[in-house]
Amino acid sequence: MNMRIGGLASGMDIDQIVKDLMKAERIPLDKLKQKKQTLEWQRDDYRSMNTLLLDFRTELTQMKLTTKYRARSVTSSNEALATATASSAASRGSYTISNVTQLATAAYRVSGKVTGDSGPKIDASKSLDSQTTNFASNISWKQGSVESKTLTGNGGTSGLNLDLEKSGVKILTDSISSMSVKVNGVAYEVVAELDTDPKVSKNQVKIDETGNLEFGTIIKEGAIVKVDYVTDKKVEETTLTADATTFQLSKTNINIKSDVNNDGVVDENDIQFKLEIGGTSYSVDTNGNIINSENDNEVLGTFDNEKGTIHFNNKQTSGTTIKVTYTQNYTDFSVTSQTSKGEVKENFLIQSSETLNQVINRVNASNAGVSMLYDSASDKISLMRKETGNFGGTSEDDMTVSGSLGSSLLLNDDDITNNGAKKQKGTNAEFTINGLTTSRSSNTFDMNGVTITLKKEGPGETATLAINNDSNIVFDNIKSFVDKYNELIDKINKKVSEERYRSYTPLTDGQREQLSDKQQEQWEEKAKSGLLRRDSILTGALSSMRQDFYSPVSNNQTDPLYRQLTSIGITTTANYLEGGKLEINEAKLKEAINNNPEAVEALFRGGGDSSVESEKGIVHRLYESVNGTMDKLKARAGNAFSTNEQFTIGKSLKSVDDQIDSFEDRLKQIEDRYWRQFTAMEKAIQRANSQSSYLMQQFSGGN
């Protein structure tokens, strides 16, 4: 960079002089920036118009649908017996419902009192393990570890593996029938080794004790496979990464029972909880103390079974390996339900730490299609199928419960007839409609677009359901459409009629410095005005839409009496300044809808996508016109995702940007030239001053 000297010799304010000179030089640059700003404002105006048209096109899409013109209303002569609603697909007419001899009901089971005669009442919020003996039929616990794992199908294979070898556990084969395997939510029947037929059927999966799963069908790539299973034990092993005084197990309420002889020594053959630290084995005594029986029953710490937490008396240092092996009480039950989609069976593995409330929540959230609840007041459990109807045919039951916990809850077949328990099959609704005796699995059913609901049994009663056109809804739909059209053309008319204030150009940086924020806002409001005044695209769109509305519609669906909007009471307003807004003669429009709703629909929808202009309905014409206008606006102004090279104004902006860049480079050169010239002047003046001073000194010395 050239050295700049700012008037030290001449005494002139060179910096200000250069700035003033550059102001004049920058005038063309300011004009380019003003041109760029004007183009950006114009682009944004076009895009805002395109957004308006997009909103209106969405309304046109809705007005293409038959539902806008075929709203139906239903009246019932006996609402206590039957009511109905109708979709646009329903034909006008009537249905007669009579002789409702039976309503559809859901299958259910209600247990007897689940609490035993001597124990305290069951608390649904407490663990099942803590209330084992409180049930009228005690829970029969099994020992193992209930696990759940989610696998992903790798495609092209029918086999997966639970990867149990690393932890040294195995599947309890006697619990396989109560395990659950689902692929993308679809349950498979779990089977063990098949001695008679080694093949696995399509809806089955075979599991062996090592955790191998073999499906009867190929598992697709990415399929989600959820497996609930039981292993012979639980093994948790870790190496501490920091000093610790506690160790948290993943489960609670585990088995810690260990037989102790008269000398207080633990029987090694009956240890259900084993803790290994650095190779030394520990167990838990009946008081919850963690002891080493080989070292005078040394107490290492305590075990909180309710929380599953081991507390060490002394800190265990980082790097120590801790391994815990244990089992937990568990039980199982299953619910099988006959549904409209066929038989559904859900297996549930229940840990002893779970509460009755948790069990109920799991059942209700499952795919069993049932609702379960426990009523503490009556001390009974209810299980009801969510669907009404008889899907079990002539069989005695279309919903069954089995398994150990099912017995304890008094819901199994062997228990359901005792202690005040009861069960009921689902029933179908039986009735006569228009003389035809029929039945349905639900009290609410569809009949040719009409949804009918039976309300009560009434063998001798009749209800006539009359389906008519709902003229009020159709009227509201058309009125809303006209209002949106008027709103659109009002905004477009205002934009193409805006006054253009050519003396109000975009503000330069220098001009902004001289104005307040309010003054800048007022100035820009006028500078932005009229940028789309008399725009050919928008005025052409207004003309096209007016033509779409006014031209008659003539096709096979239209009635000769209803081929123009005026025939149904829609005309332009008398005030020409409103630019072709529409107004509605409400009485005439309602009369047309009531007298000939099909003709009104044909006027708007026409012959669908016919290529003949006169056959097209008003809505289809408008849709094409709006689409064409939007394409033109996009070609001129693009959208938020367009690059400048893709639309006309964008190309102009790029050209202006290139000119601005080029001119700014030129201005820098001019400014550098000015500074070189003034610097040279300063140096010359400085030399002249130095010579003058020297001569003065010489003359002074001669005297």
N, C-alpha and C positions, 0 to 999 in steps of 0.2 A: 504494500500500500504506500502511495506517495505521501511524503511528509506535507502536512498542511500548516501554513502559518496564518494566524488569524488577525492581522492588522496591527501587529506590534510596532512596525515601522511607520505605516501610513496613518495610524490612528483611526482607521475605518473599521466598522463592524462587518468584517468580511463574511462571518457566519450568517448574519441576517441578510446580507446582500445576496449570498448564494441561495438561501431559502426563498427569497423573493423572486429571484430569477427562475428557480425551479418550479415555483407556483405556475408561472406562465407556461413552462415546458410541460407541466403535468396536466394541463387542461384536456388534451386529447385522451390521456389515460383515464381521467375522471369520467369522460364521456363513454369510454369503453366499459368502465365499471357500472355506469348507470344503465348502459344497454344490457349488460349481463343481468343486473338486478331486475330490469323490466321483463326480460325473457324468463327469469325464474318465477316472477309473480304470475306471468301469463301461463307458464307451465302448471303452476299450482292451481290456478283458476280452472284450467281444463280438467285437471285431475279431480277437483272437487265436483265438477259437473258429472264426470264419469262415475263418481261415487253415488251421486243422486240417481243416476240412471241404473246403476247396479242394484240399489235398493228397490227401485221400481220394477226392475226385471225379476227380482225375487217375488214381488207381489204378483207379477204376471204368471210366474211359474205356478203359484198357488191357484190362480184363477183358471189355469188350464185343467185343474182337477175336477172330476165330477162331484166330489164331496162339497164343493162350493155351491152347487146348484141342486143337490138332491138331499138336503137335510130332511130328516123324517121325524115326525112326532107320533107317539103312540098313546092312545087312550084305552083304559080298561073299564068295562062295565061292572066289574067286581074286583076291585083292587085287593080285597081281603083274600081272594082266591089266587089271582095271578096278575102280574104286572109285566111290562116289557119295555125295551128300548130298541131302536132300529138304527142301523147304519145307512149310509147312502146307497149301499148295494141292495137294500130291501125294496121290493116293489110295493106300490100302494095297494091296499086290500085289507083283509081281516082274517083273524084266526079265532076259532071258538074252542076254548078249553073247557072240558067237562069231566065229570066222574073221576076226580082225583082220589083214588082209593088208597094211595100210599105215597108218602114223601120219601125221598132218598135220605138215608142216615149213614153215619160212619160206624165202622166196626170199632169196638172198644173192649177193654178189659179193666176191671176194678178189683184190686186185691182185697183180702180181709185185713184186719188190723195187723200191721207188720211188727209191732212191739209185742214182746212176750208178756205173759201174765205177771211175772215177778220183777222184771227189770224196769228201769226208767224209760220214759218215752224216747223214741229215736229223735236225735237232734240232727237235722239235715245239714247243718253247717260244720259238724265235727267229723273227724276221720272215721271211716268204716271200721278200721282196725281197733279203735278205742271203744267201739260199741258192738263188737262181734257177738257177745252173748246176750245183747239186749233184744235182738231180733227173735220173733216167734219161732222162726226156723233159722238156727244159727248159721252164720256164713262158714262155708267149708273152704279154708284157705289152701292154696298150693304154694310151693316154694320155688323161686326162680327170680328172674329179672325181666320185667316188661320193658321192651325197647321199641323205638320207632326210628326208621331210617328212610330217607328219600333218595332214590337212585334216578339216573337219567339214561334213557334208552340210547344205545349207540348205533342202532340201525342194522338191519340185515341179520339179526340174530334173535333167538328165542330164549337165550340164557343170560342171567345176571348173577352177581354174587354179593352177599352181605359183608364179605371180608372180615370174618370172625377170627381167623387164625392168629392174627396179630395180638389179640387180647386174650387168647387161650380159652375161649368159651365155645359152647356149642348149643344148637337148637334143642329144646326139649321136645322130642318127637311126639310125646303123648299129649302135647298141647297144640299140635299143628292144626287140628280141625277148628280151633277157636281163634286162629290168627287171621289177620286181614291183609289182603294185597289188592291195591287199586292202581290201575293204569289210567292216567288222566281222569281220575274220579270214578272210573268204571270198576266195580268189584269183580274179582276172580275167585272161584272156589279153590280153597287151598287143600291140597291132598298130600299124603306121604307116599312112600314107595308103593307102586302098584304091582302086586304080585301076579294077579290074573291077567292084567292088560297093561303092558309097559307104556303104551301110548297115552299122552295127555290130551284130553279133548280141548276144543277151542276156547272154552270159557274156564279152563282150569289152569292152575300153576302148581307144580310139584316142588316141595322144599325138603332138603335133607338136613341132617344135623350139622353139617359143615357150613350151611348158609347158602348153598347153591339153589338158584331158582330156575326152573325150566317151565316156560310157558307153552301152551298149546298153539300159540300163534306168534308171528314175528312181531317184536316190539319196535315201533318206528323210531327213527332218529329224533332225539330231543323229547321223547315221551317221558312224562313225570310218573315214576313208579313209587308209591308210598307203601311201606311194609311195616306192619305192627306185629311183633313176634316176641317169643319168650326164650331166654337162654337159661342154662343151668345155674349161672351165677353172674355177678357183676364184678368186673375188675377195673379199678381205677389206679393208674400209676403215673407219677410225675417226679421230676427232679426240681427241687426248689431253686428258684433264681434269686431268692432273697431270704434273709432270716425270717422265721415264722413261728408264732406260738399257737396257730390254729391251722386246721386243714378242713376244707369244705367238701363234703360228698355231694354228688348230683342227685341223690335220693334221700328221703326221710322215712321214718318208721320202718327200719330194716330189721331183719332177724339177728338178734345178738344172743339168743339162748345158747347156753353151754352147760352141760352137766358137770357138777363139782362133787368130788367124793368127800368122805368124812374128814379127810385131812385138808380140805380146801383146795385140792389140786384139780385143775380143769381137765376133763376128759378130751383128749386130742381128737377122738373119733367123732365128736359131736360139736365141733366148732363151726358156727354159721357166720361168724365175723372174724376175719383175720387181718391183722395189720403187720406189715413188715417194714422195718426202718433199718437200712444199712445191713440187711441180712438177718436181723433179729426179729423173731415173731412175737406178736402180742395178741391177746384176745380181750373180750369185755366180760367182766363178771356181772352178777345180778344187780350190783349197785351202780353200774355204769362206769366202773373203774377200768382203765386200760392196763392190763397186767402182763408180766412175763412169768409164766408158770415155771420156767426152767431156772429162774433166778429169784427164788423165795418170793414169788408173786410181786416182784418189783412193780410199783405203780408209775406208769409213764405219764398218765393224765386221765382225763375223763371224756366220755362221749355223750353228747346231747342228741338223743335219737329223734326228738321231735323236730329239730332243726337240721340234723345230719351233719353236726359240727364236732370235730375232734379238737379238744383243748389239751395242749401239752403243758406239763408242769415246768419244763425247761425249754428254752428257745431251741428250735431246730435250725441249724445253720444252713446257709446257701450251699447248694450242691448235694444236699442230702436227698436220697431216693426214697420216696414213700409209695408203698403199694398196699391197696386195701382190696380185699376179696370178701364179698358178702352176698346174701340173698335177701329177697323181700317177699312178703306174702302177696299173693295176687289171686284173683278169681276171674270168672268170665261169664258172659251170657250173650245171647243173640236174639234178634228180633227179625222174624220173617213176615212179610206183608204182601198180600196179593193186591196189586195196583192196576191202574189203567194201562200201564206199560209192561205189565207182567209181574212175575215174582221178584221181590227185592229182599235180600238178606244182608243184615249188618251184624258183624261180630264185634264185640267189645271186650278188651282186656282191661281189667280194673285193678289198679294198685291199691294196696291196703291204706295208703296215705290219703287217698281221694275221699271226698265227702259225698253224701247222697246228692247234694245240690250239683256237684261237679258231674256226677254220673248222669243226672237228668239233663244237664246242659249239653253233654256229649251226645246223648240220644236225640235231643231236639235239633241239634245242628247237623246230624248225620243225614244220609240219603235214605234212611229207613221209611221216611214218609209218615212219621207218627209224632204225636205230641205227648209228652210224659210230664206228670206233676205229682207232687206229694202234698197232701192236705193234712197238716199237723192236727187240726181240730178233730177230724175223723180218724186220723192215723192210718189213712189208706192211700194207695198209689193208683193213679189212673193212667192208662195208656190208650190213646185214641188215634186212629188213622186219620190223616189230614184229608184224604179224599173220601167223599161219600160214595155209596154204591156197593153192589155185590159183585166182586171180581173173582170170588172163589167158586162160583157155580153152585153145585149141589153139595160140595164138601161142607163139613161141619164148621170149619174155621177158615177165615181168610186173613187172620193175623195170629201168629203164635209166638211164644217166648220159650226159650230153653236155656240151660246152663245153670251153674251153681248159684250165681247171684240172682238169677230169675226165680229160682226156688225160694231163696231167702226173702225176696220181695213178694212172694206169694202170687206170682204172675204166670208160672208154668202151668201146663194143662193139669198136672197132678194136684196142684194147689188151688186152682181157680174156682173149684166148687166148694171149698171149705171156708169156714170162718167168715161167712157173709160175702165172699167174693162172687163175682159174676162176670159174664162175658156176653157179647152180642155181635152177631154178624152184621155186616153192612147190608143195607137194602136199597133197591132201586125205586125211583119214583114211578108210579103207574097211573096212567091217565088216558084220556081220549082227546085228540085234537082233530078238528074238522071231521069227526066221525070215525077216525082211525085210532084204535086202541094200541098204545105203545108204551114204552118205558125208557127211562134215562137214568144214568148212574148219578147224575147231579140234579138238584132242584133248579139250577140255572143252566140253560142250554140254548144253542143257536139253531135257528130254523130259517134258512134262506135270507140271512142278513138281519134277522130279528132275534134279539136275545130275550128269551122268556124266563121268568122266575115264578115258580110255584110257591105259594105262601103257606098253604095249609091243606089238609085233607078235606075234601068236600064231595062225597059220592053223589049227592043230589044237586050240586050247584054248577053254575055255568058262568064263564067269563068270556066276553067278546073283546078281542084286542084289535082295534082299528088303527091301521097304519096310514098316515096322511103326510102330505108334503108340509114341512114346517116353513111357511112363507116368511115368517119373521126373521129366521136365521138367514135365509136366502137373500132377503131384502137387505139385512145388515151387511152381508158379504159384498153385495153389489155397491151399496152406499159407501162402504169403507174403501172399495177399489176406486170409485169416482173421486172420493176425497183425496186419496193419495195421488191420483192423476192431476187433480187441480193444484195440489201442493207442488208437484214437480214442475208443471208449466209455469206456475207463478214464480218460482225461483229462477227458472231459465229465462223467462221474459224480463225479470229484473236485471239479470246479468247482461243480456244482450241490449238492454235499453239504458244501461248506466251512462252517465255523462262522462266524457273524456276530458280531463283537465290537462291539456298538453303543456301548460306552463309549469305544472307541478311534476318535475322530474325527480327521480330518486336522489336522496340527499347524499352529498359527498361527505367524507370524513371532516373536512374543514367546516362545512355547513352545520353538521351535527354539533360541533363544539360551540356554535353560536346560539343554539336553540335549547330550550328546556325539554324534558322528557315529554311533557304534555304537548308542546308545540311540534315535536318530532312525530308524535302519534297522529296529530291532526293533519300534518303535512302528508304523511305516508298514506293516510286514508284517501286523500284526494289523488295522490300519485298512483295508487292501485286501482282507482275507479276507471271503468270503461275499457279495460284491456281486452274484453271480449265483446265490445260493442258491435252490433250487427255482424257477429261472427257467422260465417256461411254454414259451418257444420251445425251449429245450434239452431239457427233459424231454419235450416233445412229439416232438422229433426222435428221442430214444432210443426212445420208444414206437413211432414209425413204422418205424424201422429194424428193431426186433424183429419187428414184424408182417410186414415185407417178407421177413424170413428164414424165418419160421415158416409162412406161408401156402403151401399147395400150388401147384405150377405145373402147369397143364393146357392143353396145346395139341397140335397135330398132330405136333410133333417129340419130345415127351416120352414116355418109356416109363412105363406105369402103375406099374412097380416103383420108379421113380426120380422121384417128384414132390415129395419133400420132402428137406431136408438130412439128416434123420435116416437116410434110406434109403442114404446114401453115407457114413455115419459121422461126420457133423458135428452136434453137439448142444450145448446150453448146459451150462455147468459146474454141478456140484451145489451149489456155494456161492452162495447167492442174493445175498450181499453184494458179489459181483463184478459185479452189475448186468447180467447177461445176456451175459457173455463166452462165446465159443464154444470148444469143444475138439474135437480130431480123433481119431477112431479110425483110425490110419494104415493098419492092415491092411485095414479095411473100405473105406476110400477108394481104396486102390490096387487092391483087387479090383474095385471098380466101374469104375475107369478102364480096367483091363485087359479086363473082360468087355463093357462097353458104353460106350466113350468118347463116342459120339454122344449118348447119354442124359444123361451128365454135362454135356456142353456145353449141351444143350437146357435142363437144369435151371437153369443160370446165365444163359444168353443168351436162352432162351425163344423166343417168336415174333417176335423183333426189336422193332420199334416198334409192336406191336399196341396198340390202344386199350382192349382188354378186359383188366382188371386181372389176372384169373386166368391169362391166356395170357402175361403178361409174365414174363420170366426174373427171377431174384433180382437180378441186377446192374442190369437196367433199372429195376426198382422202387426199388432203393436210389438210383440216379442221380437219379430224379425227387424222391425224398424229400430227398436232400441239396441239390438245387437249390432246392427250396421253402424249406428251412431257411435257406439262404444268402441268399435274397431277403428273408426276414423279418428276419434279422440286419442286412442292409444297410439296410433301411427304418428300423430302430431305431438303428443305430450308424454307418451310412455306411461309407466306406472312405477311404484316404489322399487320394483325388481328389475327395471330396465336400465341398461347402460346408455350413455349419451349417443353412442353410435347407432342405437336402435330406433330413434324417433327424430322427427324433424327439428323440433326446438332443441333437442339435445345436441344435434349436429351443429346448430347455430351457436349454442353455448360453448362447445368445444372450440369452434373457430374463434370466438371472442376470447376465450381463455388463452389460446395460442397467441393472439394479438397482444393481450395484456402481458404475457410473459416476455414477448419480444420487445414491447415498448418499455417495460421495466428494465430490461437489460440496456436498452438505448439510453434511458434516463440516467442510469448509473454511469454510463460512459460520459454523458453530457456533464453530470455533476463533477466527475473526476476532472474533466477538461476545464471547467470553471475554476476548480481549486488549483489546478496546475497553473492557470493563467494568473490568478491572484497571488499565488505563492511566488511566481516569477516576478510579479510586480513588487511584492514586499521585499524580495531579495534585492531587486534593483534599487528600490528606495533606501534600503539599509546600506547598500554600497555607496550610494550618493551621499547619504548622511555621514558615513564614515570618512569619505574623501573631504567633504565640507568641513568636518571637525578637524581633520588633519591640517587643511589649509589654514584654518582659523588659528590653530596652534602655532603654525609656522609664522604667520603674520604677527601674532602676539609676541613670539620669541624674538623677532627681529627688532622690535621696539625696545 
